[in-house]
Amino acid sequence: MPVAFVELFADINFISLSEKLCIMFTTKFYLDLRGKAKDGKGSVVILLCNNRTTTTISTGVRVLKSEWDGSRVINNISSASLNSELSLKKADIDRKISVLAFEDGFNNLSAAQIKARLFEKTIARKSIRVSDVFDEYIRNKTLQPGTIDIYNLALKKVLSFAGNGFHIEDINLKWLHTFDKYLSQTQGVNGRSMYMRCIRAICRYAWKTKLITDYPFEGFSIKQEPTPKRSISVEQLRELMNYPVNARQQVFRDYFFLMFYLIGINAVDLLLAKKSAIVNGRFEYIRRKTHKPYSIKIEPEAEVLLRKYAGKKYLLEGMDRFSSHKTFIHQMDDSLQSIGKLTWEMIPDPEDLFAMPRLEKHIEPVIPDITTYYARHTWSTLAYEAGVPIDIVAQAMGHSMGNRTTMIYVKLDPKKVDDANRKVIDYLFKSGN
């Protein structure tokens, strides 16, 4: 059919055109209230029906149920502009489908197939850089700063491999395998897994928001290895507690044991806590990683250290001295790993035997590779060793346990967690110390 003829019919009113050609497709607006959006809004979609099948096309407009009368936006300060935007989008969809209707076999297409045909044409005209999709995803999601850093690292890996102009629609199954092989040159299994999970989230977002038509991770498996255990034995913990240290090591070791006495609290939650976190002899806080509330009874061992390192602006002086909790944690890890047997070796200059030998320091750490994470892992391990029931260990860690439906009706007893913590601390200080 001549292009001019098609363009002529594309400009004809959709209803009159469908009547003349006996086209069976219909389009109408629909407010989709499925899901659990925090703002209570639903998505206005275009409901496309053809050949007794239906599908939806996103408009990008979101309103409350009270702002929708079944066909248009009402009771909204932007009603006029939103309705104009919706009308233009629907008219554009209707014209495009009207053009497709002249193709052979149109009436046999399902609504989803028509949508795919429309979307393929849209994608072909517009390429979207993967960096823009990363930025949009991070901007629209509620992510922790540490998680955002990981996504930015993943993007850097992608761009270093594929270039700054790389487009989201160019990610396919073959590319994923090639990129994974590229990562394997510098990353272990779990490091690659971290980056690939970021890219998978980005691709799922692009797919759900109709930026791409195919989900590339269909058929791609992300490999994962068990995380190395970060706990130490009670004997090692006692040795760390009693090992001779210098003044700097003493400070960071005290902070480590304070974390342990507070049921392995994460370093960031402890360091950023304000004085108001102490309520009636308990440490009250919301864990930044999971947003779950915690209430820990302050045992005498913890109270001594809280008083010793009392801060001014923060609960502890650590953050009064350091500009960033990350810097504090990094120096704490280094200091903990420096606790151990120290020896010096005289290294002569091989090119000048009369020169002064170079002194080289060697440390045999009590706990090699120890970090702040060991406090939490060690507490849970020793709790189990001390006879604390596994369900109480899980409750103390803030982990889900048992059947989720059953747990709705179970009232958790914080005293059992208090007793468990006392039992773990007593286990550390009992005979053998």
N, C-alpha and C positions, 0 to 999 in steps of 0.2 A: 504494500500500500504506500502511495507517495507520502513523503514526510509532511508536506503541506496539509494533506488531508488529515493526517494524524494530529497535527498541531491544531487544526480547526476543531476537531472533535474534543481535543484535550481542554479547550477553553469553554466548551459547552457546559451548562449546568449539569452537575452530576446526576440529579434525579431524572431530568429529561433524557439524558443520554442513556441511562440504564433502562428507561421505559422503551426507548426506540429500539435498543439492541437486545432487549430481554435479558440483560445481565442480572445475575442472581445475587451478586455480592452487596453487602450493606455495611455501613460504618456508623458508629455512634459513640458518644462519650460515656465513660463509666468510671465511677470512683472506687478504686480498689483499696479496701480497708484491711486487707489481710496483713499478717505480720504484727509486730509489736513496736511500732515507732515510738520513741520516747516523747516526741512532740505531739503525739496523738493525731498526726495528719495522715491522710491517705493520698495515693497517687492517682491523678486523673490520666486515664489511658483511653486510647481509641480502640473500641471493640470491633474487630474485623470478622465478618461472617461470610462464608462462601461454601457452597456445596455441602451444607449441613455441618460445617466445622467452624470453629472459632479460634481466634488468637487475639492477643493484645499488642498494641504499639504504644510505647512510652511517649508522653508529651513533655515530661520534665516539670510539670506543674503539680504542686502538692498543696492541699487545703484540708481544713477540718471538715468533718461531716456536716456541721452546722452551716458551713459556707458553700454547700453544694445542694442545688435543688433538683438534680437529676439530669440536667443538660447544660448548666452554666454555673459560674461562680457568683455567689451573692454574699452580702454582709461582710465584705472584705474591702479594705481601703484601696486595694488594687484591682477590684472587680473588673473595671472597664478594660484595663490593659491586659489582664489575664484572659478575659473572654476574647479579646481581639487576637491575642497570641494563639489561643486554642482554635479559633475559627480559621486562621491562616494555615495552621498545621494540618487541620482536617481537610481543608480545601486542597492543599498540596498533595496529601495522601490520595484523595479522591481522583485528582487529575492523573496522577501516576498510575493508579490502578486502571483508570479508564483507557489509558494508552495500552497497558498490558492486555486489556480485554480483547483487543483486535488480534492477538496472537492465537494460533491454532491450539486447541486443547485447554484454553483458559478455564472453561467451565468445569473441567475435570480436576483442577488444582484444588488442594485444600487451602484453608486460610493461612496455615503456617507456611505452605509453599509460596503463596503469593507474597507474604511478608518477607521471606528469604529473598525472593526475586527483587523486591523493592530495596531491600537492605544491601544486597550485593551491588546494586547500581550506586547507592549512596557511598559505600566504602570505596568503590573504584574511583570516585571523584575526590576523595579526601584521605590523605595519609596522616596518621597521628604518631608523633614521636613517642617512644617508650618513656623518655624522661618526663614528658608532659603527663602521661598516665600515672607515673609514680607520684609526681607532685600533686595531682588531683586526688589520688587515693589517700595520701598522707594528710592532705588538707581536709578531706571529708570524713575521715575516721578519727575516733578518739583513741590515740595511741600514747603510750608512755614515752618520755624523751629517749630512753634507752632503746626502745623498739624502733623509734624513728631513725636513730643512728644506724641500726641494723639494716633497715630498708635503704638508707642512703648508701651504705657500703655495698649492698647488693646491686644497686643501680650503677655504682662506679665499676663493679666487676663486669656488668653487661656492656657498658659503654667502652671499657678498655678492650673488650673482645670484639664488639660489633661496630663501634664508632658512634659519635655524637648524633648522627642523623638517623640512627636505627629506629624503625617504626614498629609499633606494637603488632600490626597485622603480619609482620615478617616472622614472628615467633610461631614455629610449628614443631611437630614431633621430631623431625630430623635436626632442627636447630637446637632443641633441648638436649638431645644426645651429644651433639658436637660441643655445646657449651659446657655440659657436665664433664666431658673429657678434658676440656680446657681447664676447668677448675681443679681437676684431679692432679694437675701438675704442681699445684701449690697448696691444696687444701685436702684435709682428711675427709673421711666419709661424713662425719657430723658437721664439719664446716661447710661442705657442699650442700648438705641437707638444709642448713640454715638459709643459705642464699636461694636455693631452689624453692623453698617454701614461701619466701618473699615473692619470688617471681610468679609462683602459682597463685598467690592471693591477688596479685596485680592482674593476671590474666583472667581470673574468675570475675574480678570487678569489671574489667573491660568487656567481658562476655555478657554479664548481667546488665550492664548499662548500654549494650548494643554498639559498643565501639568496634567489636569484632564479631564475626558470625560463627566462628568455630572455636571451641575450647581446646587449646593445644595440648593440655595435660591428659587428655583422654588416651589411655594406653601407656603413659609414662609413670614409672614408679620411682619415688624418692627413697633412697636407701638411708637407713639410720642404724647406728651401732649403739649398744647400751652405754649410758654415761658412766665414766669411771667413778668408782665409789670414793667419796670424799670424807670418809670418816676414819677416825683413829681409835686404837684400843684404849681402854681405861689406863693401862700401864703407860702408854705413850703420853696420854694427857697428863698423868701425874708427873712424868719426867719433864714435860714442858713446863709445868707449874713450878717445879723446884729447881730448874736448871739455872746456874748463875748467869745474870744478865747485866748489861750496862743500863744507865738511866733511861735512855731512849727506848731500848727494847722492853724495859719494864712497863712503860706507859702503854705501848701497843699490846703487850701481853695481857695487861689488865683489861683493856678494852675487849680483847678476845674472850676472856673468861666472863666478863660482864655479859657479853652476847650469849655465852653458854648458859649462865645462870638465869637468863631471861628466855629460856626454852629456844635457844638458837635463833634469836631475833635477827633479821637481816640488818647488815651494817647501815644501809641507807636509812632504814626506819628508825634506828637508834640515834644516828648522828643528827638527823633533821628533827628529832622530837623536841618540843618546847617544854618548859617547866609545867605547863598545864596537863602534860601527859600523866603526871602522878596524881592519882585520885584515890584517897582513902587507903593508902598502902598498896595500891595496884598500879601497874603500868598499862595505860589505856592508849591504844593507837589503831589506826587503819593501815593495813599493810598496802604499800604502794603498788606492789605487783599484782595482787588479786583483789584489792579494795575490800577485803574482809576485815571485820572488827576483831581485835584481840584484847584480852584483859588478863594480865599476868600478875600473880601475887609476888611482891618484892620480898625475896628471902633475905636473911641477914647478910649473906655473902655478897649479894647484889647491892644491898643498901650501903655497905661500906664503900664500894667502888663508886656508886652514884654520888656520895658525899665527897669522896676524894677528888673526883673530876667534875664537880659541879660547875656549870657554865654561867654566863651572864645573859646573853640573848637566847641561847639554846639550853637544853637540859644539861648537856655536857660541854666542856670547854673545847672539845676537838674542833667544832665548827666555829668557835670564836677565834681560833688560831688559823684555820685553813679557809681559803676562799671557796673551795669546792669539796664536796664529799668524795668525789672520785679521786682527787689528789690524796686525801686522807687515807682512803682505802688502799690505794696503790702503795703508799709508803708503809702502811700497816702490813700489807702482804710481804713487802721486801724485808721489813724488820723481823717479822715472825720467821721468815726463811733464813735469817742470819743468826738465829739462836742455835748454838751448837759449838762443837769443838773447833777452836781457831788455831791454825798453825801457820808458820811463816817459812818460806823456802828461799834460800839464796840462789839466784839464777845468774851465773857468770855471763859476761858478754863474749860470745864465741869469736868475735872479730878483734877483741882487745882483752887479752887475759889479764892485763895490769889494771883495767878499769874497775871501778867500784861495782860489785855485784848488785843486781836488781832484786829487791825484796818482793816476793809474790805471796799474796794472802790466800789461804785455803780454808774453807769452812765445811765442816761435816755436820749438816743441820740435824737437829733432833727429829724434826718432821719435814722431810724434803717436800717441796712444792705446796706447803700448807698455805691456805688462803682463808679469808673470813668465812667462806662457805662451809668450812670444816666444822664450825661451831654448831650449825643447824643439823648437819648430817650426823655429827658425832652424838649430839643429844638424843636423837631418835634411835640410834643404834644402841647406845648405853641404856636407854629407857627399856628397850626390849630385853637386853641382857639382865637388867635389874628386876625383871618380872612384871613390868607394866603391861597390861593387856594391849594387844595391837590396836583395838578400837579406840583406846584412850590415847595411844601414841598418835593415831590419825587425827583425833579431835584436837590434840595439842598443836599439831602441825597445821591445822586448818584444812586437812584433806577430807574429801568426801569418803564416806564409808558405808558399806552395805547397800541396801535397796533405797533408791532415792525417794520413792513414794513413802516407804516406811519411815524414813528420817524426817518427813514433814511432821509426823505425829509424835516424834521422840523429843523430849525436852533434855537437852544436854546439860550435864552437871559440871560446872566449872571447878567445884571442889575436888573432883576426881583428877582434874588436870593439875591443880595445886598440889595435891598429894603426890602425883607422879613426879613433878619437878623436884619436890623435896626428896623423894626416893632416889632420883638420879644424882642429886648433889651429894647426898649421904653415901651413895655408891662410890663416888669419886674420892671422898675423904676417908673411907673406911680403911681397915688394915691393909698395909702394903704401901701406904703413903709415907 
